[in-house]
């Protein structure tokens, strides 16, 4: 049997204008999907075997150590994106951070923030997800179905608001509340706003109140080694974030669940072949 590996699906060229300025996700090569079950990149991925393109083989394949499962290892790329987001916030020890949304990515972001030495408050509409957050050591939670997260955070910070707010929920509806929950001079990180659109914000919150609106998207090749260490050393039991596993023949059902998350659904896995097969695919 050959080496067990996990492959990144995006790797930048390292030479273009965007790579030189460390904005790797804007690199034209990075935007090409480098793993395919077809003849060209982006040719499908739900297959027992996939072709890993040459630039991914060279810079984006990671050996999986003995004792680490495929399901744990496949979180290397999602964890990288989260580490990048946390670095974008430039957190300082002792700060208070509100993480809105406790799906699997929100949980990883909150865990990484707490690891940086800040006080983390998590919020979600679904109490079941807050229970999971609590089991990962995230003890300060706000049930957003019963209480206003911003008001709660201000009550815990002498009326100031959070030093930083991470919005780990898609859509635009919570951008304004996230800004309102942030103290003057604080930072708001948009992490899940991947669909282009329009949103109304108070421009004086940015200008007069000096609140910074930040974005972070996808992974950074500079953080690859750190994300590999975090995952392979099991600094977080990421397998616990997988709530549903489907065989390939139930792929449509899996995709529907991933597209319409439920209170009890977290990461969704498709396993071509037998359960635990090395070709595990993780869906959002």
C-alpha positions, 0 to 999 in steps of 0.5 A, a space after each residue: 500500500 502506498 502513502 496515505 495523503 491528503 491533497 489541497 485542491 487549491 495551491 497558488 503559483 507563488 510568483 504573480 502580483 497577488 502571491 507576492 502580496 500574500 493574497 494567495 486566494 486571488 491568484 489565477 492558478 489558485 483559483 484552478 481546482 487541482 484535483 479532478 475525476 475527469 480529464 481537466 481540473 474541476 472535472 468532478 471529485 466524487 469518485 474512488 480515484 482522482 487525478 491530482 494535478 502536477 502543481 498540487 502534487 508538488 506543493 499541496 500533498 500532505 502525508 497522513 501519519 499512522 494513527 490519524 484517520 482519513 476523516 481527521 486528516 481531511 480537515 487540513 484545508 478547512 482548518 487552514 482557512 480558519 487559522 487565516 481568518 484568526 490571523 487576519 483579526 490580529 487578536 491580543 490576549 485578554 480580548 473578548 471575541 464573539 463568534 456568531 454561528 456554531 456550525 463546524 467552521 464556527 466551532 473551529 474558529 472559536 476554538 482557534 480564537 480561544 487558543 490565542 488567549 482571548 475570551 470567546 463568547 459563542 452564539 447560535 440559534 440552535 441550542 444543540 450546537 451550543 451544547 456541542 460548543 460547550 463540549 469543546 470547552 467553549 463555555 460562554 454561550 448565547 442562545 440567539 433564539 432567546 437573547 440578543 448576542 450584542 446586548 449580552 456581550 455589551 453586558 459582559 464588557 462594561 457596555 463597550 461591546 466585543 473587541 472582535 466579532 467573527 461572522 461564521 454564518 452566511 448571508 447578509 442579515 447578520 452583518 449589521 448586528 455583528 458591527 453593532 456588537 463590536 466596540 468602537 475601534 474593534 474589528 468585524 470579520 466576515 468569514 462566510 459571505 461568499 455570495 456577492 450582493 448588497 447590504 446596508 451598513 452605518 458608514 459612521 460605524 466605520 468612520 466615526 466609531 473606527 470599526 474595521 470591517 475585514 474579510 478572509 477567504 480560503 486558505 494560505 499556503 504560508 499556513 499550511 505547516 501550522 494547519 497540518 500540525 494542528 490537525 495531525 497532532 489532534 489538537 482538536 478532535 475534528 472527527 466529532 464535527 462529522 454528524 452524517 456519513 453517506 455512501 456514494 449512492 446516497 450522494 444526492 441526499 448528502 448534498 441536499 442536507 449540506 445545502 440545507 443544514 439542520 440543527 443536528 447536522 454538522 459536517 457531511 461526509 460522502 464515502 465512495 466504496 466501503 465505510 472508512 474508505 480513503 476517498 472520503 469527501 467532506 461537504 460544507 
